[in-house]
């Protein structure tokens, strides 16, 4: 059975539709909604049973904390304590937007939201539908991506329904998301900003505001952030990643030809610069190698398109790890396992 789907125009938001979604969230239901990054699966963050139902609907492991979404920056200090000046600085610059800050939680936040950790990830989305929905709900909204755990994140309502049909109450369909990959997650230590997950705010932007920025190796902070499992964001097809480099196109062509000769159905996710080199193959263009915004907006959508076409193998070209390229390569390596 399909969830109710309410189509909503982001330029002319129907507040009656928002009210209906908010009523479901306040009543303990699950609402999928668009953000600027990907679609989120939202529940009342103060209702432990509702939050538990997120884990059940997604088949998400209970050691994987959720991000809490707010509509008013004042709520940061209701949900978190001992907020350092570095966090205030980043929030002032990047909220509303694709930045999640990890801070020590207050007692208001149920343990199920943070999977028992004493820290909480908080963000304020820039998508107007998301903020109107959160504000109308009157409570913070706990929301991971609105997909089955481990699958490519959803960038359209159609992707949400593909994964969660019959498992959630309502989808607010606000069209395709703008950025297409999840938020950047940061924590703070001794005046330093530690990037736990690269995302929609790139590291260069953080440097411009915070100065001292480090990228976590992951080993010492496992479990502090979503998206830390070694394999994640994966389509049904096997991904063969060909890293960025001088002979990338030749290596990708060899991998695709080899898989094809073994009788496998092959798709190639290529940079725009190389797309004409794979004549005769099913090619989808990620974007220009130095345009992270375009590549990010297409990335998950392409993985799901190849799944719909039932390819066995996706030969994926890596891109330079500059700007959003770092976040894309983080997802691509995890998708390849």
N, C-alpha and C positions, 0 to 999 in steps of 0.2 A: 504494500500500500504506500502510495506516494505521500510525502508530507504536504501540507498546504504551502502553496507558493504565492507570494504576494510580489508582483512586479512593481518596482518603485523607480521613479525617474529621479536621478541624483540632482538634476537641475531644478526640479519642481517637486519637492518632497511632499507627499501626501501624509500629513500628520496623523490621519485616522489609521492608516496602515501601520505607522510606527506605534501608535497606541495599542493596536491589537498584538503586535509582537512583544511590546513591553509587558502587557498583561500576562502573556504566556510565560515570560521569564520570571515575573514576580510570583507566579503560581507554581514555580518549580519545573517548568518545561524547558525544552532545548530549542533554541532559535539559531539558525545559521544566518550570518549577515556579512555583507561585504565590508572590507577595510581597504585601505590603499595598497596593502601588501598582498594578502590572500583572503579567502573567505574564512571567517572564524565560526566556531561552534560554541555558542554562548549559553551560560546559565548564571543564575544569581550566585555571586561569589560568597555570600553569607549563608547559603543554604547547603549544608554538607550533602544531603541526599541528592539535590539537583546536580551538584558538582560530581558526585559519584556516578551519576547517570551519563556524564560526558565520557568518563573512562570506559563505561560499559558499551556505549554506542560506538565508540571508535575502536574498541578492543585495545585500548592504550594501557601499557604497563603502569602499575601503581607506584613506580619509582620515578615517574617522569613528570616534573612539576608543570603547572599551568601558569600562563601569563594572565594577569588581571588587567582589564581595560577600564579606563575611567573617562569621564567627559569633562571633569573640572579639575584643573591642576591642584586645587586645594586638597583634593582627596589623597594626594600623594602622602601628606603628613598624617592622614587618618589611618592609612594602611601600613606606613613604614615609619620607623623611628631612627634617630641618629643619622639623619640625611646629611651627608657631607657636602661641603661647598662645591666640590667637583660635580656632584649629581645635580645640584641646583643650576649650575652653569650650563650643563648639557641640556637639561630640561627646558630652560629658558630659550635656548637656541633651537632645539629640534622638536619640541612639542608644540602643537600636535604634529605627529609624524612617526616614522618607522623606527623608533628607538625605545628599547625596553631597558629599564634600570633595575638592577637586583640589589635589594636593600634588606636590612633586618626588619622582619614583619612585626606588627603589633598584635595584641591578643584578639583584635576584631576578626582576624583572618583565620578561618578554620584550617586545621592541619591538613585536611585532604587536598586543599588547593595547592599547597606547597609540598605535598607528599612527605610531610613530617620534617621538612627542613625549617630552620629558623629564619630563612630569607624568602623574599617574595619578588617576583618579576612584575613590574608595573609599566604600562604604557598608555598613552592618550592618542588614539588614531586621528589622522587628519581627514579621513573619509567622513563626509557630513552625515550620511545615512547612519553610519556606525555611532557617531557622537549623539545624534538625535535619539537613537534607540537606547543607548546607555543612559542618557539623561532622563528619558521618559520612564525607564525602568526604575529609577530612583535608588539603584544599588549598583555597586561595581559589578562588572560582568567578567567572569572567568571564561577564557576562550582560547583553546588551541586551534589549529587549522581544522576545517570542517571536512575531514576525510578519514578513511580507515587508516589506522596507525601504520606507518611505514610506506604508504603510497605517496605518489607525487601530490603536492599540495594543490588545492582547488583554486582556480582563478576565475571561474564562472559558476553560476548556480547549477548549471548542467553537471559540472564535475561533482558538486556536493551530492546531487541526487543519485548519480552513478554509484557513489560509495555508501551513502547513508539512507537510501530509500527504505522507509518502514522503521527507521531507528530514531527519528527525530520528529518534532512537532511542526516546525515552520521554517521556511526559507524566505528571507527577504532578498529578492532578485534585483540587484542594482547594476547589472551588467558586468562586464569584465573589470577586474581590478587593474589599477594603474601600474604599480611597481612590479608585481608578479612573483616576488620572493619575500620571505618573512622579514621581520624586524631584526635589527642589530641588537644583540643582548650584551650589556656591559655590567661589570661590578666594580667596586672601588676598594683599593687597598693602599693604605699609607700614602695618600695623595696621588696614587696612580689610577689610571683607568685601564681595566682589563677587559678585552673583548672576548666574551665566551662564545659568541656566535656572530660571524659577520653577516650583514644583511643590508637593508634598504638605506641606512646611513653608512657611507663608506669610511674606512679608517682614515683616509686623508682629511675628510671633513671633521672627524673627531680631533685629529691632531691640531687643526686650526683653532679649536676652542679650548681643548684640555691640555695640550702640550705633551705630557707623558702618557703615551698610549702603548699598551702591549697586547699581543694576541696570545691568548691562553693556549698552552700545548694540549690542554684537556685532561692530562693524566692526573694532575693534583686537584682538579675541581669537578670531576665527573659527577653529574647529577644536579649541578647548579642551574642548568639551562636546558630548555627543550632542544631537540635536534642533535643530541650528543651520541646517539647510538651509532656504532660503526657502519651499519647499513640502514639507510633511511631514504625517504623520498623516491622509492624504487618503483618503476613500472613493472608490468608482468614480463616484458622482454628482458633478456640479459643485455647489459650495457658493456660494450668494449670501448673503454676510454683511450683516445689517442691524444697524449699531452701536446700542448703547444710547442712548436719547434720547427727547425728548418725543413725537415723531411716529413712533416705531419701529413700532408696530402697523400704522399706515396704510401706511408704506413697505413693510413685509413683505407686507401683503395685496396691494399693487400689484405687487410683484415676483412673488408666487405667481400672481396672476391673469394677468399678462403671460406667464409661462412656460407656464401652462396653455393660454392662447389660441394659443400656437405649437405645440400638440400634445404638449408635454412632460409627463411624469408627475412630479408635484410632491409633495414632502414638506415639512412645516414643523416645525422644532425650535423650540418656543416656551417662553417663561417660563410658569410656572404662572399668573401674573397675567393673561396675554393669551390663554391657550389656548382660551377660549370664544369668542373673537372671530373664529376662522377656521372657521366652520361650513361644512361641505361639503368641507373639505380633509383630507388625511391628516396629522394632527397628533400629534407625540410631545412629551411634556412633559419639559423638561430639569429643572425644579425651581423653587422660589421664587427670585426674583432675588437675594435677600440670603442664601441658604443655599448657600454654596459647596460644602459637603461633599456635599449631595444632588446638586447639579449635576455635580460632578466624578465621582461614582459612576455617573452615567447617561450621561455625555457620549460616550465611545467606543462604548458599547453601542448607543446610538441611531444613530450613524453606520453601524454594521454592520447594524442592523435595516433601515435604509433601503436599504442595498445588497442585502440578502436580498430585499427587495420590488422591487428593480430600478427604483427611481425615477431619473429623469434629473437632477433638480435638487432640492437641499435648500436651502430658505430658512431661514437660521439667525439667530435673535435673539441679539444680544450681551447680556452681563450686566455689571453694574458691576464695575470692576477693584479690588475690595476683597477682602482675604483670599484664598481660593483662586480668586476671580474673575479675578485677574491671570493665574494659570496656565492657567485655562480659555480665556481670551481669547488667550493666547499660542498655544495649540494650535489654536484656531478660526481665527485669522488665517493660520496656516501651512497648515491644511487647505484654506482657501479660496485659497491661493496668492497 
